[in-house]
Structure formats: structure tokens, C-alpha cells
């Protein structure tokens, strides 16, 4: 514990960066895209202040590494969007959702099947694509089954994020691999599995106690708790 407290000052710049980004985003001063750029500028400023790296020759390696990682991410996201377009054009995701709805399952089994489908889609597609392709099909039967759609939105968000770190092709796995090339892909996969389990446990907890997800929205919007 003493060692952790000694290392705490090294974490403070990150906390300052995080605080600045969150204030800009949730304070309404910048859009999410603008906040990303602001975060980059703040990080560059912190590097200059803390490490004294102001000369162009010192900053070029940082910008080069940033460009390399950003290119990798853009290629993965771009191919994911192309893959989502192909799946949407071929009506694969929509057909799968319609097939699950057409099974006329019990409400909880219907929910399990939908969430499993979302996890699998999360292997290959970004969350926005999953929502756009499946929401029009799955939301009406979920509403008829008596599920609170605000609650389901929270659950679906967790499950989609689970897909981003779920082996074998979670996007964030490859992001970590590129950021920390000294760590093997096997170690990264084993390292994310506990977090996958925690997210699955969170979904189970929300199913048992849905008020965890609906209490605050109900209090803010004046809706009844379901």
C-alpha cells in the first residue's frame, strides 16, 4: 500500500487529463469528436510540462506513434463499417433478429437469445451498427413482453461493450495489443476474460434487480418504476 501511495503522483496527470475531457464533454463545451481532439492536445501539453518535451525533434516520435495507432484503429473501424454494410445489404442481421422473434419464446428466453445474438454481432460490428440493424426488429417484441426499454438499453449497452473485449475478435483486444506490443495476444485474451465475466455478472444483476438501471431515469423523468 505504501508503494501505491508513492506511485500516486504519477497517476495525477492522467486524472487531470480525464477531468478536463469529462468537463468539456458533459459541460457541453465540446462534442464527443471535439473532445477527442481536446484530449490529444491536453495530453501533448502534459507531456510538455512534465517531461519538458517541447522541441519538434522530441515530439515527432510521439506524433508518429499516434499516427500509426490511429491508422490501425481507423482501418479496423472502417472495415467493420464495411462489414456492417454488407450484412445489412444481405439482410443477415435483420433476418437473424426476425428469426429469433418468430420463435415465440418466453420473455426471458427471448431476452437471452437476443443478448447472445448481440454478443456475437459485437465480435465483428461496432455498437452503432448493431443498434441500427437490430433495434427496429427486437424492440417491439421486447416491449410486448413487458421489458422496460430504458432497462434494456442499459443491458444491451453492456452486452455490446462485452463484444468489444470478447475473444476471439474483440476490437479492444487488438487496440491493447498495438499499444502494448510486449504483451502477447494470449496474455491479453486471458487478461480480459475476468472483465467479460464481470460484465456478464452485471447483466445478471440487472435482470434480478432492474431498479439499478431504472431508478435514476424514473426519478429524473417521473416515470413509474417497472
C-alpha positions as CSV (number, residue, x, y, z in Angstrom):
1,X,0.0,0.0,0.0
2,X,2.9,2.4,0.8
3,X,4.3,1.7,-2.7
4,X,0.9,2.5,-4.3
5,X,0.8,5.8,-2.5
6,X,4.3,6.7,-3.6
7,X,3.3,6.0,-7.2
8,X,0.1,8.0,-6.9
9,X,1.7,11.3,-8.2
10,X,2.5,9.5,-11.4
11,X,-1.2,8.9,-12.0
12,X,-2.3,12.5,-11.3
13,X,-1.5,13.8,-14.8
14,X,-3.9,11.1,-16.2
15,X,-6.6,12.2,-13.7
16,X,-6.1,15.8,-14.8
17,X,-6.5,14.8,-18.4
18,X,-9.6,12.7,-17.7
19,X,-11.1,15.5,-15.6
20,X,-10.5,18.1,-18.4
21,X,-12.0,15.8,-21.0
22,X,-15.1,15.0,-18.9
23,X,-15.7,18.7,-18.1
24,X,-15.6,19.6,-21.7
25,X,-17.9,16.7,-22.8
26,X,-20.5,16.8,-20.1
27,X,-20.3,20.5,-19.6
28,X,-21.5,20.9,-23.2
29,X,-18.4,22.8,-24.3
30,X,-17.4,20.3,-27.0
31,X,-18.9,17.4,-29.0
32,X,-17.6,13.9,-28.5
33,X,-15.4,14.2,-31.6
34,X,-14.1,17.6,-30.5
35,X,-13.4,16.2,-27.0
36,X,-11.2,13.6,-28.6
37,X,-9.1,16.3,-30.2
38,X,-9.1,18.3,-26.9
39,X,-7.8,15.2,-25.1
40,X,-5.0,14.8,-27.6
41,X,-4.0,18.5,-27.1
42,X,-4.2,18.2,-23.3
43,X,-2.0,15.0,-23.4
44,X,0.5,16.8,-25.5
45,X,0.5,19.7,-23.1
46,X,1.0,17.5,-20.1
47,X,3.9,15.7,-21.9
48,X,5.5,19.1,-22.5
49,X,5.0,20.3,-18.9
50,X,6.0,17.1,-17.1
51,X,8.8,15.8,-19.3
52,X,9.9,19.1,-20.9
53,X,9.4,17.8,-24.5
54,X,8.8,21.0,-26.5
55,X,11.2,20.8,-29.4
56,X,9.8,19.3,-32.7
57,X,12.5,16.6,-32.8
58,X,11.2,15.4,-29.4
59,X,7.6,15.5,-30.4
60,X,7.9,13.7,-33.7
61,X,8.2,10.2,-32.2
62,X,5.0,10.8,-30.2
63,X,3.1,12.0,-33.3
64,X,4.5,9.1,-35.3
65,X,3.3,6.6,-32.8
66,X,-0.1,8.3,-32.6
67,X,-0.5,8.3,-36.3
68,X,0.4,4.6,-36.5
69,X,-2.1,3.6,-33.8
70,X,-4.8,5.9,-35.2
71,X,-4.3,4.4,-38.7
72,X,-4.7,0.9,-37.3
73,X,-7.9,1.9,-35.5
74,X,-9.4,3.7,-38.5
75,X,-8.7,0.6,-40.7
76,X,-10.3,-1.7,-38.2
77,X,-13.3,0.6,-37.7
78,X,-13.6,1.2,-41.5
79,X,-13.6,-2.5,-42.3
80,X,-16.1,-3.0,-39.5
81,X,-18.4,-0.4,-41.1
82,X,-18.0,-2.0,-44.5
83,X,-18.8,-5.4,-43.0
84,X,-21.8,-3.9,-41.3
85,X,-23.0,-2.5,-44.6
86,X,-22.6,-5.9,-46.3
87,X,-24.5,-7.7,-43.5
88,X,-27.2,-5.0,-43.7
89,X,-27.4,-5.2,-47.5
90,X,-27.7,-9.0,-47.4
91,X,-30.2,-8.7,-44.5
92,X,-28.3,-11.1,-42.3
93,X,-28.6,-9.3,-39.0
94,X,-32.2,-8.4,-39.5
95,X,-33.1,-11.9,-40.6
96,X,-31.4,-13.3,-37.6
97,X,-33.4,-11.0,-35.3
98,X,-36.6,-11.7,-37.1
99,X,-35.9,-15.5,-36.8
100,X,-35.4,-15.2,-33.0
101,X,-38.6,-13.1,-32.6
102,X,-40.5,-15.6,-34.7
103,X,-39.7,-18.4,-32.4
104,X,-42.3,-17.1,-29.9
105,X,-40.2,-17.8,-26.9
106,X,-40.9,-17.0,-23.3
107,X,-39.9,-13.5,-22.3
108,X,-36.7,-14.4,-20.5
109,X,-35.6,-16.9,-23.1
110,X,-36.3,-14.3,-25.8
111,X,-34.1,-11.9,-23.9
112,X,-31.3,-14.5,-23.6
113,X,-31.4,-15.2,-27.3
114,X,-31.3,-11.6,-28.3
115,X,-28.4,-10.8,-26.0
116,X,-26.5,-13.8,-27.3
117,X,-27.1,-12.5,-30.8
118,X,-25.8,-9.1,-29.8
119,X,-22.6,-10.6,-28.3
120,X,-21.9,-12.5,-31.5
121,X,-22.6,-9.4,-33.6
122,X,-20.3,-7.4,-31.3
123,X,-17.4,-9.6,-32.4
124,X,-17.5,-8.0,-35.8
125,X,-19.6,-4.9,-35.7
126,X,-19.4,-1.5,-33.9
127,X,-22.2,-0.8,-31.4
128,X,-23.8,1.8,-33.6
129,X,-24.2,-0.6,-36.5
130,X,-25.7,-3.3,-34.2
131,X,-28.3,-0.8,-32.8
132,X,-29.3,0.5,-36.3
133,X,-29.7,-3.0,-37.7
134,X,-31.4,-4.8,-34.9
135,X,-33.3,-2.2,-32.8
136,X,-36.3,-1.8,-35.2
137,X,-36.8,-5.6,-35.1
138,X,-36.2,-6.5,-31.5
139,X,-37.7,-3.6,-29.6
140,X,-41.4,-4.1,-30.4
141,X,-41.5,-7.8,-29.1
142,X,-39.5,-6.8,-26.0
143,X,-42.0,-4.0,-25.3
144,X,-44.9,-6.5,-25.7
145,X,-43.1,-9.0,-23.4
146,X,-43.1,-6.3,-20.7
147,X,-39.5,-5.3,-20.6
148,X,-38.6,-1.7,-19.7
149,X,-36.8,-0.3,-22.8
150,X,-34.7,2.0,-20.7
151,X,-33.5,-1.0,-18.7
152,X,-32.9,-3.0,-21.9
153,X,-30.9,-0.1,-23.4
154,X,-28.6,-0.3,-20.4
155,X,-28.3,-4.1,-20.6
156,X,-27.7,-4.0,-24.4
157,X,-25.0,-1.4,-24.0
158,X,-23.1,-3.6,-21.5
159,X,-23.5,-6.6,-23.8
160,X,-22.3,-4.7,-26.9
161,X,-19.3,-3.5,-24.9
162,X,-18.7,-7.1,-23.9
163,X,-18.4,-8.0,-27.5
164,X,-15.7,-5.4,-28.0
165,X,-13.4,-7.3,-25.5
166,X,-14.7,-10.8,-26.0
167,X,-12.3,-13.2,-27.8
168,X,-11.6,-14.1,-30.5
169,X,-12.0,-10.8,-32.4
170,X,-12.9,-8.1,-29.9
171,X,-11.8,-4.7,-31.3
172,X,-10.3,-3.5,-28.0
173,X,-8.1,-6.7,-27.8
174,X,-6.2,-5.6,-30.8
175,X,-6.1,-2.0,-29.6
176,X,-4.3,-3.2,-26.4
177,X,-2.0,-5.4,-28.5
178,X,-0.9,-2.5,-30.5
179,X,-0.5,-0.2,-27.5
180,X,1.5,-2.8,-25.5
181,X,3.3,-4.9,-28.2
182,X,5.5,-6.5,-25.5
183,X,2.4,-8.3,-24.1
184,X,1.4,-11.5,-26.1
185,X,-2.1,-11.8,-27.5
186,X,-2.7,-14.8,-25.4
187,X,-1.9,-12.9,-22.2
188,X,-4.3,-10.1,-23.3
189,X,-7.1,-12.5,-24.0
190,X,-6.6,-14.2,-20.7
191,X,-6.5,-10.8,-19.0
192,X,-9.8,-9.6,-20.4
193,X,-11.7,-12.7,-19.5
194,X,-12.3,-11.7,-15.9
195,X,-13.8,-8.4,-17.2
196,X,-16.1,-10.3,-19.6
197,X,-17.2,-12.4,-16.6
198,X,-17.8,-9.2,-14.5
199,X,-19.9,-7.7,-17.3
200,X,-22.0,-10.9,-17.6
201,X,-22.5,-10.8,-13.8
202,X,-23.6,-7.1,-14.1
203,X,-26.2,-8.1,-16.7
204,X,-27.4,-10.9,-14.5
205,X,-27.6,-8.5,-11.5
206,X,-29.7,-6.0,-13.7
207,X,-32.1,-8.9,-14.5
208,X,-32.5,-9.7,-10.9
209,X,-32.8,-6.0,-9.7
210,X,-33.8,-3.9,-12.7
211,X,-34.2,-0.9,-10.4
212,X,-30.5,-0.5,-10.6
213,X,-30.8,0.7,-14.1
214,X,-34.2,2.4,-13.9
215,X,-34.3,4.2,-10.6
216,X,-32.4,7.3,-11.7
217,X,-34.2,7.7,-15.0
218,X,-37.5,7.2,-13.3
219,X,-36.6,9.8,-10.7
220,X,-35.5,12.3,-13.3
221,X,-38.3,11.7,-15.8
222,X,-41.0,11.0,-13.3
223,X,-41.8,7.6,-14.8
224,X,-43.1,4.7,-12.8
225,X,-40.7,2.0,-11.7
226,X,-41.2,-1.3,-13.5
